[in-house]
């Protein structure tokens, strides 16, 4: 339909009618199919982008699970050997002798996978906390659970420190450091 046909039918030639004529001529010329092919091409590109984005998200999520492996690695290092007390210090002085503060920790320490264990002469439970930077040892023989900072934990050395009330003067604390090596 030519513009003058619209005018003969009594329709004014305005922007709306011009758009209608342009769309009608586009359909006749076949360029509508070109636009349709372009849309299919765009959808294929979008699908590839979504697949690529999904792969990137999956890889990022898989990397997050490595933290769990690290946590398990700490437990594996701790529970694999039987540890032997190497040094037991209170305020920088050996405290493993008869009647001293750390005497009962002298000997072997075994941390079992079920979170039980023996710690010198103590029998009890243990657990890790604060992102595996602390270990707590609980025993009926201890007045309170002993929470220690893990200074070093490698297959050849296990070092922990803590501040505990001084049995001679409870208003002061004693800084203890226990070092273990594999038996």
KENU-745831 format. One record per atom (N, C-alpha, C): residue in one letter; x, y, z. Coordinates in steps of 0.1 Angstrom, whole numbers, padded with zeros to 4 digits, always signed. Example, Ala and Ser with C-alpha at 12.3 -4.5 7.8 and 13.67 -1.06 7.14 Angstrom:
A+0132-0057+0078 A+0123-0045+0078 A+0132-0033+0078 S+0128-0022+0071 S+0137-0011+0071 S+0129+0000+0079 
//
This chain:
X+0008-0012+0000 X+0000+0000+0000 X+0009+0012+0000 X+0006+0021-0009 X+0014+0033-0010 X+0008+0043-0001 X+0016+0053+0003 X+0011+0064+0012 X-0002+0070+0007 X-0003+0072-0006 X-0015+0079-0011 X-0028+0071-0009 X-0027+0057-0008 X-0039+0049-0006 X-0044+0052+0008 X-0036+0053+0018 X-0040+0057+0031 X-0048+0070+0031 X-0043+0079+0023 X-0049+0092+0023 X-0062+0091+0016 X-0064+0083+0005 X-0076+0081-0002 X-0087+0074+0007 X-0082+0065+0016 X-0091+0058+0025 X-0096+0067+0037 X-0090+0079+0038 X-0093+0088+0048 X-0084+0088+0060 X-0074+0079+0059 X-0064+0079+0070 X-0053+0089+0068 X-0050+0097+0078 X-0039+0107+0076 X-0026+0099+0076 X-0016+0104+0069 X-0003+0098+0068 X+0005+0103+0080 X+0004+0096+0091 X+0012+0100+0103 X+0023+0090+0106 X+0030+0091+0117 X+0041+0082+0121 X+0037+0068+0122 X+0025+0066+0128 X+0020+0052+0130 X+0018+0045+0117 X+0012+0052+0108 X+0009+0046+0095 X+0022+0043+0087 X+0032+0053+0088 X+0045+0051+0082 X+0052+0038+0088 X+0051+0036+0101 X+0057+0024+0107 X+0050+0012+0102 X+0037+0012+0100 X+0030+0000+0095 X+0035-0003+0081 X+0036+0007+0073 X+0041+0005+0059 X+0055+0000+0059 X+0064+0005+0068 X+0078+0001+0068 X+0078-0014+0072 X+0070-0018+0082 X+0070-0032+0086 X+0065-0041+0075 X+0054-0036+0068 X+0049-0044+0057 X+0059-0046+0046 X+0066-0036+0042 X+0076-0037+0032 X+0088-0046+0036 X+0091-0045+0049 X+0102-0053+0055 X+0098-0068+0053 X+0086-0071+0057 X+0081-0085+0056 X+0082-0090+0041 X+0077-0082+0032 X+0077-0086+0017 X+0091-0088+0012 X+0101-0080+0017 X+0114-0081+0012 X+0122-0092+0018 X+0117-0099+0028 X+0124-0110+0034 X+0134-0106+0045 X+0135-0094+0048 X+0145-0090+0058 X+0140-0094+0072 X+0127-0097+0073 X+0122-0102+0086 X+0129-0115+0089 X+0131-0123+0079 X+0138-0136+0082 X+0153-0134+0086 X+0159-0123+0080 X+0172-0120+0084 X+0172-0116+0099 X+0162-0108+0103 X+0161-0104+0117 X+0159-0117+0126 X+0151-0126+0121 X+0148-0138+0129 X+0161-0147+0130 X+0169-0148+0120 X+0182-0155+0120 X+0191-0148+0130 X+0191-0135+0130 X+0200-0128+0140 X+0195-0131+0154 X+0182-0132+0156 X+0178-0135+0170 X+0182-0149+0174 X+0181-0159+0165 X+0186-0172+0168 X+0201-0172+0171 X+0208-0165+0163 X+0223-0163+0165 X+0225-0157+0179 X+0218-0147+0183 X+0219-0141+0196 X+0216-0151+0207 X+0206-0159+0205 X+0202-0169+0215 X+0213-0180+0217 X+0220-0184+0206 X+0231-0193+0206 X+0242-0187+0214 X+0245-0174+0211 X+0256-0168+0218 X+0253-0167+0233 X+0240-0164+0236 X+0236-0163+0250 X+0237-0176+0257 X+0234-0187+0250 X+0235-0201+0256 X+0250-0204+0259 X+0259-0200+0250 X+0273-0203+0252 X+0278-0195+0264 X+0273-0182+0265 X+0277-0174+0277 X+0272-0180+0290 X+0260-0185+0290 X+0255-0191+0302 X+0262-0204+0306 X+0266-0212+0296 X+0273-0224+0299 X+0287-0220+0304 X+0294-0211+0298 X+0307-0206+0303 X+0306-0201+0317 X+0295-0193+0320 X+0293-0188+0333 X+0291-0199+0343 X+0283-0209+0339 X+0281-0220+0348 X+0294-0228+0351 X+0302-0229+0341 X+0315-0236+0343 X+0324-0228+0353 X+0324-0215+0351 X+0332-0206+0360 X+0327-0207+0375 X+0314-0207+0376 X+0308-0208+0389 X+0311-0222+0396 X+0310-0232+0388 X+0313-0246+0393 X+0328-0247+0397 X+0337-0241+0390 X+0351-0241+0394 X+0353-0233+0407 X+0347-0222+0408 X+0348-0214+0420 X+0342-0222+0432 X+0331-0228+0430 X+0325-0236+0441 X+0334-0248+0445 X+0340-0254+0435 X+0349-0265+0437 X+0361-0261+0445 X+0366-0249+0443 X+0378-0244+0450 X+0374-0241+0465 X+0361-0237+0467 X+0357-0235+0481 X+0357-0248+0489 X+0355-0259+0483 X+0355-0272+0491 X+0369-0276+0495 X+0380-0269+0490 X+0393-0272+0494 X+0395-0269+0509 X+0388-0259+0515 X+0389-0256+0529 X+0385-0268+0537 X+0375-0275+0533 X+0372-0287+0540 X+0383-0297+0540 X+0390-0299+0529 X+0401-0308+0528 X+0412-0303+0537 X+0414-0290+0539 X+0424-0285+0548 X+0421-0288+0562 X+0408-0287+0566 X+0403-0290+0579 X+0406-0305+0582 X+0403-0313+0572 X+0405-0328+0574 X+0420-0331+0575 X+0428-0323+0568 X+0442-0325+0568 X+0448-0322+0582 X+0443-0312+0589 X+0447-0309+0603 X+0444-0321+0612 X+0432-0327+0610 X+0428-0338+0619 X+0436-0350+0615 X+0439-0352+0602 X+0448-0364+0598 X+0461-0363+0605 X+0468-0351+0604 X+0481-0349+0610 X+0480-0352+0625 X+0470-0347+0631 X+0469-0348+0646 X+0466-0363+0650 X+0458-0370+0643 X+0454-0383+0647 X+0462-0395+0642 X+0471-0392+0632 X+0479-0403+0626 X+0489-0409+0636 X+0499-0401+0641 X+0509-0407+0650 X+0505-0407+0664 X+0512-0415+0672 X+0512-0414+0687 X+0522-0403+0690 X+0518-0393+0697 X+0528-0382+0700 X+0534-0385+0714 X+0547-0381+0715 X+0554-0382+0727 X+0558-0368+0732 X+0556-0365+0745 X+0559-0352+0750 X+0574-0350+0749 X+0578-0339+0743 X+0592-0335+0741 X+0596-0325+0752 X+0588-0315+0754 X+0590-0305+0764 X+0577-0300+0769 X+0576-0298+0783 X+0564-0293+0790 X+0569-0282+0798 X+0566-0270+0794 X+0571-0258+0801 X+0560-0250+0807 X+0563-0244+0819 X+0554-0235+0826 X+0562-0222+0829 X+0558-0211+0823 X+0565-0199+0824 X+0580-0200+0820 X+0582-0208+0809 X+0595-0210+0804 X+0604-0220+0811 X+0599-0226+0821 X+0607-0236+0829 X+0601-0250+0828 X+0609-0260+0828 X+0604-0274+0827 X+0595-0277+0839 X+0583-0281+0836 X+0572-0284+0846 X+0567-0299+0845 X+0576-0308+0840 X+0572-0322+0838 X+0577-0331+0849 X+0584-0325+0859 X+0589-0333+0870 X+0579-0337+0880 X+0583-0345+0890 X+0574-0350+0900 X+0568-0338+0908 X+0554-0339+0909 X+0547-0328+0916 X+0545-0315+0909 X+0550-0314+0897 X+0549-0301+0890 X+0536-0300+0882 X+0533-0289+0877 X+0521-0286+0870 X+0517-0295+0858 X+0527-0298+0850 X+0524-0306+0838 X+0529-0320+0839 X+0531-0325+0851 X+0536-0339+0853 X+0528-0349+0846 X+0515-0348+0847 X+0506-0358+0842 X+0504-0358+0827 X+0509-0347+0820 X+0509-0347+0806 X+0522-0354+0800 X+0531-0358+0809 X+0543-0365+0805 X+0540-0379+0799 X+0546-0382+0789 X+0544-0396+0783 X+0538-0394+0769 X+0529-0403+0765 X+0523-0403+0752 X+0510-0396+0751 X+0507-0391+0739 X+0494-0385+0736 X+0489-0391+0724 X+0477-0396+0724 X+0470-0402+0712 X+0457-0396+0710 X+0455-0389+0699 X+0443-0383+0695 X+0436-0392+0685 X+0425-0398+0689 X+0417-0407+0681 X+0408-0400+0671 X+0404-0406+0661 X+0395-0400+0651 X+0381-0398+0656 X+0377-0405+0666 X+0364-0403+0672 X+0364-0392+0683 X+0375-0384+0683 X+0376-0373+0693 X+0378-0377+0707 X+0383-0389+0709 X+0387-0393+0723 X+0402-0395+0723 X+0408-0397+0734 X+0422-0399+0734 X+0428-0400+0748 X+0441-0402+0748 X+0449-0402+0760 X+0459-0391+0759 X+0461-0384+0770 X+0470-0373+0769 X+0479-0374+0782 X+0490-0382+0781 X+0498-0385+0792 X+0490-0394+0801 X+0487-0390+0813 X+0479-0399+0822 X+0464-0395+0822 X+0461-0386+0814 X+0447-0382+0813 X+0440-0389+0802 X+0427-0393+0804 X+0419-0399+0794 X+0407-0390+0792 X+0403-0387+0779 X+0392-0377+0777 X+0389-0375+0763 X+0384-0364+0760 X+0379-0360+0746 X+0387-0348+0742 X+0387-0345+0729 X+0393-0333+0724 X+0385-0328+0712 X+0387-0316+0708 X+0380-0310+0697 X+0388-0298+0692 X+0387-0295+0679 X+0393-0283+0673 X+0383-0272+0673 X+0388-0259+0673 X+0379-0248+0672 X+0387-0236+0666 X+0380-0225+0664 X+0385-0213+0658 X+0393-0216+0645 X+0387-0222+0636 X+0393-0225+0623 X+0406-0234+0625 X+0405-0243+0633 X+0416-0253+0636 X+0428-0246+0642 X+0427-0235+0648 X+0438-0228+0655 X+0438-0231+0670 X+0428-0237+0675 X+0427-0241+0689 X+0423-0255+0691 X+0428-0261+0701 X+0424-0275+0705 X+0420-0274+0720 X+0409-0281+0723 X+0405-0282+0737 X+0405-0297+0741 X+0411-0299+0753 X+0412-0312+0759 X+0404-0312+0771 X+0394-0322+0772 X+0385-0323+0784 X+0387-0337+0790 X+0389-0337+0803 X+0390-0349+0810 X+0384-0348+0824 X+0378-0359+0829 X+0373-0358+0843 X+0383-0355+0853 X+0396-0358+0850 X+0407-0356+0859 X+0412-0341+0859 X+0408-0333+0849 X+0412-0319+0848 X+0400-0311+0855 X+0404-0301+0862 X+0394-0292+0868 X+0385-0285+0858 X+0391-0280+0848 X+0384-0273+0837 X+0390-0278+0823 X+0382-0278+0812 X+0388-0281+0799 X+0400-0272+0796 X+0410-0278+0790 X+0422-0270+0787 X+0421-0266+0772 X+0420-0253+0770 X+0419-0248+0756 X+0433-0242+0753 X+0439-0247+0742 X+0452-0243+0738 X+0453-0238+0724 X+0461-0228+0722 X+0464-0223+0709 X+0474-0233+0702 X+0471-0237+0689 X+0480-0245+0682 X+0490-0236+0675 X+0503-0237+0680 X+0514-0229+0675 X+0519-0236+0662 X+0520-0249+0663 X+0526-0256+0651 X+0520-0270+0651 X+0516-0274+0639 X+0511-0288+0637 X+0515-0292+0623 X+0526-0300+0623 X+0532-0306+0611 X+0534-0321+0614 X+0537-0329+0605 X+0539-0343+0608 X+0550-0346+0617 X+0559-0337+0619 X+0571-0340+0628 X+0570-0332+0641 X+0560-0323+0643 X+0560-0315+0655 X+0546-0310+0658 X+0542-0310+0671 X+0529-0305+0675 X+0532-0296+0688 X+0530-0283+0686 X+0532-0274+0697 X+0520-0266+0701 X+0517-0265+0714 X+0505-0258+0718 X+0509-0249+0730 X+0501-0238+0732 X+0503-0229+0743 X+0490-0226+0749 X+0490-0222+0762 X+0478-0218+0769 X+0482-0210+0781 X+0473-0202+0786 X+0474-0195+0799 X+0464-0201+0808 X+0469-0207+0820 X+0460-0213+0829 X+0461-0207+0843 X+0451-0208+0852 X+0453-0203+0865 X+0464-0210+0873 X+0471-0202+0880 X+0482-0207+0888 X+0477-0214+0900 X+0479-0227+0902 X+0474-0234+0914 X+0478-0228+0927 X+0490-0222+0928 X+0495-0217+0940 X+0489-0203+0943 X+0485-0196+0933 X+0479-0182+0934 X+0469-0180+0923 X+0456-0183+0925 X+0447-0183+0914 X+0444-0169+0908 X+0449-0159+0914 X+0448-0145+0909 X+0458-0143+0898 X+0468-0152+0896 X+0477-0151+0885 X+0476-0162+0875 X+0482-0161+0864 X+0482-0172+0854 X+0496-0177+0851 X+0496-0189+0846 X+0508-0196+0842 X+0507-0198+0827 X+0518-0194+0820 X+0518-0197+0806 X+0525-0210+0803 X+0517-0219+0797 X+0523-0232+0795 X+0526-0234+0780 X+0536-0242+0777 X+0539-0246+0763 X+0542-0261+0763 X+0535-0268+0755 X+0537-0283+0754 X+0541-0286+0739 X+0552-0293+0738 X+0557-0297+0725 X+0558-0312+0724 X+0552-0317+0713 X+0552-0332+0711 X+0558-0335+0698 X+0564-0347+0698 X+0570-0352+0685 X+0564-0366+0683 X+0564-0371+0671 X+0559-0385+0668 X+0568-0395+0675 X+0561-0405+0680 X+0568-0416+0687 X+0576-0424+0677 
//
